Amino acid sequence: MTDTPTDRHRTRPETQREIHLVSRPAGEATAENFALVESAIPEPGEGQLLVRNTWMSVDPYMRGRMNAGTGSYIPPFDLGAPLSGGATGTVVASRSAAVPVGAAVLHQLGWREYAVVDAAAVMQIDVSLAPASAYLGVLGMPGLTAYAGLTEVAPVAEGDVVFVSGAAGAVGSVAGQIARRLGASRVIGSAGGPEKAKKLVEDFGFDAAIDYRAGSLADQLAKAAPEGVDVYFDNVGGDHLEAAIGAMRPGGRIALCGAISQYNATEPVPGPRNLAAAIGKQLTLRGLLVGSYYHLAPEYARLAAGWLADGGLRTEETVLDGIDQAPEAFLGMMRGANTGKMLVRLADRTLAG
C-alpha cells in the first residue's frame, strides 16, 4: 500500500457512514426504506484502491433496483447492504501500480463515504479540465445518454423538430442542447412548473417550453410544434409518450430512455392509447440503455468538453450536502425537485494529524 507525504500527516477516521436499503418500497419510496449505518473502513487488497468519495449521484434507474425480482434491467439492490451508483473520489490508499494515491477517479460504489474498488473498475478523471461533479453529469452517464439517444437511437437530422420530456433534468437539459448542435430547427422541452419552463428557454436554449402541470399536454405540444415533431426523447413515458405519438410526423423517431411517471406504480400501467398511430405514421420507437453505447464515450467527451469551453453547453446541478442527505436527494429527484443533475457532496472526514 502506498501513501503520499500528505497522507502521512493526516489520519483517516476508523469508521465511515453508508446508506443501506432496509426495506423495499411499495409504490413511492420513503425515508423509512433507508438507514444511515456506520461501518469500519475496509482495507484494499492486491490490485485494489481505497477511495474517499467526494461526490455521489442519484438517478431514476435506482428506483427499479429497489424492487425485488427482475423488474429492472439490472439486478436489485440487496437489503441490509449499501446501495451503489456513480461516485467520484480521491484515492487515499493504493495497491495497484496503475492508479496512484491522490488520483481522482470515477467508479460505481457510491452511497458511502469510503469505498474499496478494483483498480480495473475505475476511470481516472482530469479535474483540471472540469470539476469532479461534472463527470457524474454532463461529462458522465447522463450526458452520454443524451448524446447516444440523439445520434444512434433516434438520430437528429438537419432541420428536425425535437421534443424532450423531463427536459429540466440531468439527461433532458443536455439532450435539448445537443439536439440544437446536431442541427435541429426547433427544440421543445417539457418540465413541471413555470420556473423550470422558463429556465428551459432562458438558460438551456430551448425554443419553447411546456409546463405539463398547466393543462393538456397534447394541446400545448400542438401549439409549440404546429407542423409536428420529428424526434422525441422520452424520459417520462405515460401521457408524454401518448402526446408525442399524436404529434409525430411520418417517419418520426422516438428514443425510449426513461418512464419516470410509472416507476412508483404498484399495478400494470396502460400503454399509450394511440400506439396504433405509430403504424400509419411508420414511427420508430427504440429503447435506450446507455451501457450499450459506451463506445461513444471518447467521442462524446471530446465534443462535450469543447461545447462547455465555448459556452454552447450549459449545465446546472442541485446539490445536497452530506451522506445522510443521500436518501432525501434520491426522493427529491424522483419528485422532480432538481434542476439539472441531482448530486450529494460528501464531506472530507480526514483528520489532521
KELUMNU-983109 format. One line per 10 residues: number of its first residue (from 1); for each residue x, y, z of N, C-alpha, C. Coordinates in pm, whole numbers, plus 50000, padded with zeros to 5 digits. Layout:
// residues N
NUM	X Y Z X Y Z X Y Z  ...
This chain:
// residues 353
1	50085 49881 50000 50000 50000 50000 50089 50123 50000  50051 50225 49922 50133 50344 49913 50061 50463 49971  50137 50557 50025 50083 50681 50078 50169 50796 50030  50107 50912 50012 50183 51031 49978 50228 51098 50107  50325 51193 50099 50366 51266 50221 50248 51333 50290  50154 51385 50211 50038 51449 50272 49959 51350 50356  49939 51229 50301 49864 51128 50373 49929 51093 50506  50062 51094 50510 50131 51053 50633 50110 51153 50746  50063 51274 50709 50037 51375 50813 49888 51391 50839  49810 51299 50786 49666 51304 50808 49619 51165 50848
11	49519 51158 50927 49471 51030 50977 49328 51008 50932  49305 50895 50866 49168 50863 50828 49091 50820 50953  48962 50853 50959 48882 50802 51070 48874 50650 51059  48843 50585 51168 48836 50439 51166 48704 50387 51109  48603 50472 51109 48473 50431 51058 48423 50527 50951  48329 50479 50877 48266 50560 50774 48116 50543 50785  48041 50627 50713 47896 50617 50710 47852 50576 50569  47749 50495 50563 47697 50449 50435 47545 50436 50447  47479 50436 50333 47333 50425 50329 47294 50284 50284  47214 50216 50367 47163 50084 50335 47017 50092 50294
21	46976 50000 50208 46836 49980 50179 46784 49876 50279  46689 49915 50363 46644 49826 50469 46505 49767 50444  46432 49822 50347 46303 49765 50307 46275 49808 50165  46191 49730 50098 46161 49760 49958 46037 49847 49949  46043 49955 49872 45928 50045 49864 45806 49976 49803  45689 50013 49853 45563 49976 49791 45506 50103 49732  45525 50122 49602 45490 50250 49541 45605 50347 49558  45573 50470 49598 45677 50572 49613 45768 50538 49730  45900 50551 49709 45995 50527 49817 45981 50636 49924  46016 50601 50047 46013 50695 50159 46144 50687 50235
31	46164 50781 50325 46287 50782 50406 46301 50655 50488  46188 50591 50523 46193 50471 50606 46252 50350 50533  46266 50358 50402 46327 50249 50327 46480 50249 50338  46536 50354 50398 46681 50370 50405 46729 50380 50550  46854 50348 50571 46914 50365 50703 47058 50412 50687  47098 50505 50775 47236 50551 50782 47311 50459 50878  47415 50393 50828 47487 50291 50904 47633 50328 50913  47690 50306 51031 47834 50329 51049 47905 50195 51040  48017 50193 50967 48092 50068 50949 48240 50098 50947  48320 49993 50966 48465 50008 50961 48509 50039 50818
41	48611 50121 50804 48666 50150 50672 48749 50030 50629  48716 49968 50516 48789 49848 50474 48929 49880 50421  49014 49779 50419 49148 49792 50363 49150 49731 50224  49218 49793 50130 49223 49737 49995 49313 49615 49987  49274 49520 49903 49358 49404 49875 49446 49429 49754  49517 49327 49713 49604 49340 49596 49523 49380 49474  49571 49483 49403 49502 49531 49284 49382 49619 49313  49367 49659 49438 49252 49742 49477 49295 49879 49526  49195 49967 49539 49215 50104 49586 49118 50133 49699  49160 50219 49790 49068 50278 49887 49042 50421 49841
51	48916 50450 49815 48877 50580 49762 48792 50654 49864  48830 50779 49893 48744 50866 49973 48649 50936 49876  48522 50903 49885 48425 50959 49791 48402 51107 49819  48394 51184 49711 48372 51328 49722 48234 51368 49671  48185 51298 49569 48053 51326 49513 47985 51192 49481  47854 51186 49497 47778 51069 49455 47652 51112 49381  47608 51024 49294 47494 51051 49208 47371 50975 49255  47255 51034 49236 47129 50961 49247 47060 50971 49112  47000 50860 49065 46946 50853 48930 46815 50775 48930  46726 50805 48834 46596 50738 48832 46604 50586 48822
61	46703 50532 48751 46710 50386 48734 46722 50314 48868  46771 50384 48970 46789 50321 49101 46656 50277 49161  46547 50345 49123 46417 50306 49179 46382 50163 49142  46407 50124 49018 46379 49988 48976 46462 49886 49052  46583 49922 49089 46670 49830 49161 46627 49811 49307  46538 49895 49354 46489 49881 49491 46378 49776 49502  46325 49733 49388 46222 49631 49387 46285 49492 49392  46210 49395 49439 46257 49257 49437 46241 49199 49297  46309 49091 49269 46290 49021 49142 46364 49087 49028  46312 49067 48908 46383 49108 48787 46307 49216 48710
71	46239 49303 48781 46162 49407 48715 46249 49510 48645  46375 49523 48688 46465 49618 48626 46560 49544 48533  46628 49621 48448 46724 49561 48354 46859 49531 48419  46874 49565 48546 46993 49529 48623 46948 49472 48757  47034 49393 48823 46991 49323 48945 46945 49418 49055  46855 49370 49142 46806 49455 49251 46913 49478 49357  46899 49586 49430 46983 49610 49547 46952 49504 49652  47053 49466 49728 47033 49375 49841 46982 49453 49961  46894 49393 50038 46850 49453 50164 46960 49440 50268  46971 49541 50355 47070 49537 50461 47211 49558 50415
81	47229 49615 50297 47362 49638 50240 47364 49776 50175  47481 49834 50156 47487 49966 50092 47431 49961 49951  47365 50067 49911 47327 50083 49771 47453 50115 49692  47442 50119 49562 47557 50154 49478 47512 50250 49370  47610 50310 49304 47582 50407 49198 47705 50491 49173  47696 50577 49074 47810 50657 49034 47864 50745 49146  47996 50753 49154 48062 50838 49254 48199 50878 49201  48245 50992 49247 48383 51032 49223 48453 51042 49357  48585 51030 49354 48659 51040 49479 48808 51047 49455  48881 51050 49566 49026 51058 49564 49084 50931 49623
91	49181 50874 49555 49248 50753 49603 49334 50789 49724  49306 50725 49839 49383 50753 49960 49475 50637 49998  49457 50523 49935 49550 50410 49952 49540 50325 49826  49655 50278 49778 49657 50204 49652 49746 50080 49663  49693 49970 49611 49773 49850 49593 49773 49811 49446  49782 49915 49364 49788 49898 49219 49886 50000 49162  49979 49952 49081 50074 50043 49018 50007 50132 48915  49888 50093 48869 49822 50166 48762 49752 50293 48809  49715 50297 48937 49638 50412 48989 49704 50458 49119  49769 50574 49119 49842 50618 49238 49752 50684 49342
101	49803 50693 49463 49739 50774 49566 49730 50918 49517  49618 50980 49544 49596 51117 49501 49520 51129 49371  49507 51019 49296 49434 51024 49170 49285 51048 49194  49224 51125 49107 49079 51144 49109 49017 51038 49019  48916 50969 49068 48859 50857 48994 48707 50861 48995  48649 50795 48894 48506 50772 48882 48482 50623 48898  48383 50585 48978 48354 50444 48999 48206 50427 49034  48165 50305 49070 48023 50274 49089 47987 50233 49232  48068 50273 49330 48039 50239 49469 48010 50365 49549  47902 50434 49509 47855 50549 49585 47774 50505 49705
111	47702 50600 49764 47618 50578 49882 47702 50540 50005  47829 50577 50006 47916 50552 50121 48030 50653 50113  48094 50676 50228 48200 50778 50233 48334 50725 50182  48361 50598 50205 48484 50535 50155 48446 50407 50081  48523 50373 49977 48495 50252 49901 48625 50183 49863  48626 50050 49875 48735 49971 49820 48691 49923 49682  48770 49960 49581 48733 49935 49442 48849 49868 49370  48820 49773 49284 48924 49717 49197 48979 49828 49108  49111 49834 49096 49172 49938 49012 49121 49930 48869  49092 49810 48822 49044 49794 48684 48903 49847 48665
121	48832 49873 48775 48692 49916 48767 48675 50067 48779  48785 50143 48788 48773 50288 48799 48820 50354 48670  48775 50476 48650 48826 50559 48542 48891 50682 48604  49016 50707 48573 49080 50827 48624 49025 50948 48550  48996 51055 48622 48936 51174 48563 49029 51292 48584  49020 51388 48495 49105 51507 48498 49025 51623 48555  49047 51655 48682 48969 51761 48745 49025 51899 48713  49132 51905 48633 49179 52035 48585 49098 52079 48463  49035 51985 48394 48953 52017 48278 48810 52052 48318  48759 51984 48419 48622 52006 48467 48616 51957 48610
131	48528 52015 48692 48515 51968 48830 48469 51824 48835  48505 51755 48943 48472 51614 48956 48323 51588 48939  48239 51678 48987 48095 51657 48979 48046 51647 48835  48115 51714 48741 48073 51712 48602 48080 51571 48543  48170 51487 48598 48185 51351 48545 48070 51260 48589  47983 51310 48677 47861 51238 48712 47740 51294 48639  47760 51401 48564 47652 51468 48495 47680 51488 48349  47711 51610 48311 47724 51643 48170 47835 51566 48101  47945 51536 48170 48055 51460 48110 48047 51311 48141  47942 51271 48209 47929 51131 48251 47811 51062 48187
141	47752 50969 48262 47645 50886 48210 47525 50966 48157  47476 51070 48228 47361 51144 48175 47391 51211 48040  47509 51275 48030 47544 51339 47904 47558 51240 47790  47623 51128 47818 47640 51025 47715 47505 50967 47674  47414 50952 47769 47280 50903 47738 47211 50995 47637  47218 51125 47662 47156 51221 47571 47220 51213 47433  47351 51205 47430 47423 51201 47302 47390 51074 47223  47395 50959 47290 47364 50833 47222 47221 50832 47171  47130 50886 47252 46990 50887 47211 46965 50965 47085  47037 51075 47068 47011 51165 46956 47103 51144 46837
151	47202 51056 46852 47289 51025 46738 47272 50882 46688  47231 50791 46777 47222 50650 46740 47079 50595 46748  47009 50626 46855 46879 50563 46879 46768 50634 46801  46760 50764 46813 46663 50845 46738 46741 50962 46678  46820 50935 46576 46914 51037 46526 46845 51162 46473  46902 51275 46512 46852 51405 46469 46915 51441 46335  46832 51484 46241 46879 51531 46111 46863 51683 46103  46936 51744 46014 46928 51888 45994 46784 51930 45970  46738 52028 46047 46604 52082 46029 46495 52015 46108  46528 51910 46184 46427 51838 46261 46368 51923 46373
161	46243 51894 46406 46179 51946 46527 46192 51838 46633  46245 51875 46748 46276 51778 46854 46199 51814 46980  46140 51714 47043 46069 51729 47170 46139 51644 47275  46163 51702 47393 46231 51634 47502 46143 51645 47627  46111 51532 47688 46040 51536 47816 46140 51523 47930  46097 51562 48051 46192 51566 48161 46308 51658 48129  46278 51768 48061 46382 51849 47998 46463 51933 48095  46418 51945 48219 46496 52021 48318 46588 51931 48399  46585 51800 48372 46668 51706 48446 46806 51691 48388  46882 51598 48445 47021 51581 48407 47037 51540 48261
171	46955 51446 48215 46963 51399 48077 46892 51496 47984  46770 51533 48019 46690 51615 47930 46749 51752 47900  46807 51816 48000 46863 51950 47978 46980 51946 47881  47056 51836 47884 47167 51820 47790 47114 51778 47653  47012 51692 47651 46958 51645 47524 46908 51760 47437  46839 51854 47497 46789 51966 47419 46900 52046 47355  47008 52066 47427 47120 52144 47375 47197 52065 47268  47210 51934 47288 47277 51852 47186 47194 51849 47058  47062 51842 47072 46976 51843 46953 47003 51967 46869  47018 52079 46934 47049 52203 46862 47184 52191 46790
181	47284 52136 46858 47416 52118 46799 47411 52026 46677  47317 51932 46678 47307 51837 46569 47222 51889 46452  47173 52011 46463 47104 52074 46351 46955 52087 46363  46897 52059 46480 46752 52074 46496 46711 52218 46468  46598 52233 46401 46549 52367 46371 46467 52425 46486  46409 52336 46567 46327 52380 46680 46334 52272 46787  46356 52316 46912 46368 52224 47024 46267 52264 47130  46183 52169 47171 46076 52192 47267 46099 52103 47387  46083 52157 47506 46103 52079 47627 45982 52083 47716  45964 51975 47793 45856 51969 47891 45916 51960 48030
191	45861 52035 48124 45906 52033 48263 45789 52069 48353  45806 52046 48484 45699 52072 48578 45712 52205 48648  45621 52296 48621 45618 52426 48687 45670 52538 48601  45620 52660 48625 45658 52775 48540 45805 52813 48551  45866 52796 48669 46007 52834 48683 46098 52744 48600  46070 52614 48604 46151 52523 48523 46129 52548 48374  46004 52573 48335 45975 52600 48195 46049 52725 48148  46051 52826 48232 46123 52949 48199 46273 52923 48184  46326 52840 48271 46469 52810 48268 46508 52735 48141  46419 52648 48093 46448 52576 47969 46479 52672 47856
201	46401 52776 47846 46418 52872 47736 46533 52968 47764  46536 53025 47883 46632 53131 47912 46774 53079 47940  46785 52962 48002 46917 52912 48041 46967 52799 47952  46877 52711 47907 46922 52595 47831 46897 52608 47681  46839 52719 47637 46830 52747 47494 46722 52675 47417  46620 52621 47486 46508 52562 47415 46428 52673 47346  46364 52639 47236 46281 52738 47166 46147 52757 47233  46095 52650 47294 45966 52657 47360 45964 52558 47475  45884 52589 47577 45876 52502 47694 45730 52479 47729  45701 52355 47766 45568 52314 47809 45572 52287 47959
211	45482 52351 48033 45463 52318 48174 45352 52213 48179  45392 52086 48202 45293 51979 48193 45187 51987 48302  45211 52071 48403 45111 52088 48508 45006 52192 48472  45026 52262 48360 44944 52378 48329 44830 52350 48233  44808 52225 48196 44698 52197 48105 44730 52079 48015  44650 52061 47914 44663 51948 47823 44799 51944 47756  44868 51831 47772 44997 51815 47705 44982 51820 47554  44882 51747 47503 44862 51741 47359 44836 51879 47301  44754 51959 47369 44723 52093 47320 44847 52182 47324  44922 52174 47433 45042 52257 47445 45147 52217 47341
221	45160 52087 47317 45258 52042 47218 45216 52082 47077  45086 52075 47049 45038 52117 46917 45065 52265 46894  45053 52345 46997 45080 52488 46985 45230 52514 46968  45313 52439 47041 45459 52460 47033 45517 52406 46904  45454 52301 46849 45504 52238 46726 45388 52220 46629  45336 52328 46571 45216 52318 46488 45233 52231 46364  45357 52214 46318 45381 52130 46200 45427 51991 46237  45428 51959 46366 45462 51825 46409 45604 51811 46460  45635 51691 46508 45763 51659 46572 45830 51546 46495  45962 51558 46476 46039 51454 46406 46106 51357 46503
231	46156 51410 46616 46229 51327 46713 46175 51357 46852  46146 51250 46927 46105 51264 47067 46201 51187 47154  46259 51256 47253 46346 51194 47352 46264 51180 47480  46229 51054 47513 46133 51028 47620 46201 50989 47750  46186 51073 47851 46232 51042 47986 46117 51011 48081  45994 51024 48035 45878 51026 48124 45780 50912 48099  45755 50879 47972 45655 50778 47941 45514 50830 47963  45418 50738 47976 45281 50775 48010 45218 50876 47917  45161 50982 47976 45089 51081 47896 45181 51157 47801  45311 51170 47838 45404 51238 47747 45426 51156 47620
241	45441 51026 47636 45461 50942 47519 45337 50943 47430  45220 50941 47492 45096 50946 47414 45085 51077 47337  45116 51189 47402 45110 51319 47334 45211 51325 47221  45330 51270 47243 45433 51273 47140 45393 51191 47018  45337 51072 47041 45293 50990 46928 45190 51065 46845  45100 51135 46913 45000 51214 46842 45059 51326 46759  45172 51379 46802 45232 51494 46734 45338 51455 46631  45378 51327 46629 45488 51287 46542 45453 51299 46394  45549 51342 46316 45536 51339 46171 45563 51197 46119  45519 51167 45998 45552 51036 45940 45703 51013 45937
251	45744 50892 45975 45885 50858 45977 45960 50908 46099  45885 50957 46199 45948 51011 46320 46017 50903 46402  46112 50949 46486 46191 50858 46569 46173 50893 46716  46156 50790 46799 46138 50809 46942 46243 50729 47017  46319 50794 47104 46416 50728 47191 46350 50708 47327  46328 50582 47364 46265 50549 47492 46374 50534 47596  46403 50643 47665 46513 50647 47761 46466 50615 47902  46351 50669 47941 46301 50651 48077 46150 50666 48082  46093 50621 48192 45948 50631 48211 45921 50663 48357  45977 50774 48403 45974 50806 48546 45832 50824 48598
261	45738 50853 48508 45599 50870 48553 45539 50742 48608  45600 50626 48579 45541 50500 48623 45633 50417 48711  45746 50471 48753 45840 50392 48833 45785 50356 48970  45690 50435 49020 45633 50406 49151 45501 50329 49142  45464 50288 49022 45335 50220 49004 45335 50085 49075  45222 50052 49135 45208 49922 49202 45121 49826 49121  45061 49874 49013 44982 49791 48922 45034 49813 48780  45008 49720 48689 45049 49739 48549 44998 49872 48494  45081 49939 48419 45047 50071 48365 45002 50056 48220  44887 50113 48183 44842 50101 48043 44939 50169 47948
271	44949 50115 47829 45032 50179 47727 44962 50299 47667  45029 50374 47581 44963 50487 47514 44840 50440 47438  44731 50512 47453 44606 50472 47389 44612 50484 47237  44706 50565 47189 44716 50588 47045 44836 50517 46983  44882 50409 47045 45001 50341 46996 44983 50294 46851  44860 50259 46814 44837 50213 46676 44872 50319 46573  44872 50447 46614 44908 50553 46520 45053 50540 46473  45135 50471 46551 45275 50451 46511 45285 50368 46384  45182 50287 46358 45184 50204 46236 45166 50292 46113  45059 50367 46112 45031 50451 45997 45137 50557 45972
281	45195 50607 46081 45300 50708 46067 45438 50649 46043  45447 50517 46049 45574 50447 46031 45681 50501 46126  45642 50509 46253 45734 50559 46355 45831 50450 46399  45946 50493 46448 46041 50404 46512 46046 50437 46660  46013 50340 46746 46024 50355 46892 46132 50256 46936  46240 50308 46992 46354 50223 47025 46403 50250 47165  46422 50144 47242 46472 50157 47378 46618 50197 47382  46654 50268 47488 46791 50318 47505 46846 50278 47641  46950 50195 47641 47028 50166 47760 47169 50216 47735  47214 50310 47815 47342 50374 47788 47458 50276 47790
291	47443 50166 47864 47551 50068 47870 47587 50009 47736  47498 50018 47639 47526 49967 47505 47600 50067 47418  47627 50185 47473 47684 50291 47391 47811 50352 47450  47876 50278 47539 47999 50333 47598 48111 50348 47496  48097 50281 47381 48197 50301 47276 48195 50445 47223  48086 50518 47249 48076 50658 47207 48136 50754 47310  48175 50702 47427 48218 50790 47536 48337 50879 47498  48444 50827 47436 48556 50917 47400 48514 51027 47303  48433 50990 47203 48385 51089 47106 48300 51195 47176  48210 51150 47262 48123 51246 47331 48204 51335 47425
301	48298 51277 47499 48378 51358 47593 48453 51467 47520  48509 51434 47404 48582 51535 47326 48490 51647 47281  48374 51611 47228 48279 51712 47181 48225 51795 47296  48185 51727 47405 48124 51799 47517 48222 51894 47582  48349 51855 47592 48450 51944 47650 48461 52072 47568  48456 52057 47436 48461 52175 47350 48338 52261 47363  48221 52197 47373 48096 52272 47387 48092 52346 47520  48141 52283 47625 48148 52351 47754 48241 52471 47748  48354 52452 47682 48455 52559 47674 48404 52679 47596  48326 52654 47489 48281 52769 47409 48144 52822 47454
311	48092 52768 47564 47967 52817 47618 47844 52763 47550  47862 52668 47458 47749 52613 47385 47675 52504 47458  47725 52465 47573 47659 52362 47654 47656 52412 47797  47537 52436 47848 47520 52489 47983 47463 52380 48073  47510 52378 48195 47465 52275 48288 47427 52338 48422  47352 52262 48497 47315 52305 48631 47314 52183 48722  47345 52206 48849 47345 52099 48948 47260 52139 49067  47191 52041 49123 47121 52059 49250 47196 51974 49351  47248 52037 49457 47342 51970 49546 47289 51967 49689  47291 51849 49750 47268 51832 49892 47399 51789 49956
321	47422 51831 50079 47550 51807 50146 47539 51699 50252  47630 51602 50245 47642 51500 50349 47577 51369 50311  47643 51259 50346 47591 51126 50313 47453 51104 50373  47425 51166 50486 47294 51149 50548 47182 51208 50463  47217 51296 50368 47117 51357 50282 47094 51280 50153  47165 51168 50134 47151 51092 50009 47008 51041 49988  46941 50985 50090 46802 50943 50066 46712 51058 50023  46726 51173 50088 46643 51288 50051 46675 51335 49910  46802 51328 49871 46839 51365 49734 46769 51274 49635  46769 51144 49664 46701 51049 49575 46551 51076 49570
331	46488 51091 49686 46344 51113 49692 46307 51244 49622  46388 51347 49642 46363 51475 49577 46375 51465 49427  46477 51394 49381 46495 51374 49237 46376 51304 49176  46322 51203 49246 46207 51131 49193 46082 51219 49190  46077 51320 49277 45963 51414 49278 45984 51530 49182  46101 51538 49119 46129 51649 49029 46178 51773 49100  46239 51758 49217 46285 51874 49293 46413 51934 49238  46480 51863 49151 46609 51909 49098 46593 51981 48966  46689 52070 48939 46711 52123 48805 46851 52078 48766  46864 52016 48650 46992 51957 48613 47019 51833 48696
341	47146 51807 48720 47187 51685 48789 47170 51696 48939  47107 51597 49000 47097 51591 49146 47220 51517 49199  47290 51580 49293 47415 51525 49346 47419 51539 49497  47502 51453 49558 47531 51464 49701 47681 51488 49715  47715 51596 49785 47856 51627 49813 47893 51567 49948  47999 51487 49950 48039 51418 50070 48152 51491 50140  48140 51508 50270 48238 51584 50346 48368 51507 50360  48479 51579 50369 48610 51519 50397 48622 51502 50547  48612 51377 50592 48623 51349 50735 48765 51308 50775  48861 51327 50682 49000 51301 50716 49043 51398 50824
351	49116 51350 50922 49156 51431 51036 49300 51473 51022  49327 51598 51053 49466 51644 51053 49541 51575 51167  49666 51533 51135 49744 51463 51236 49860 51544 51286
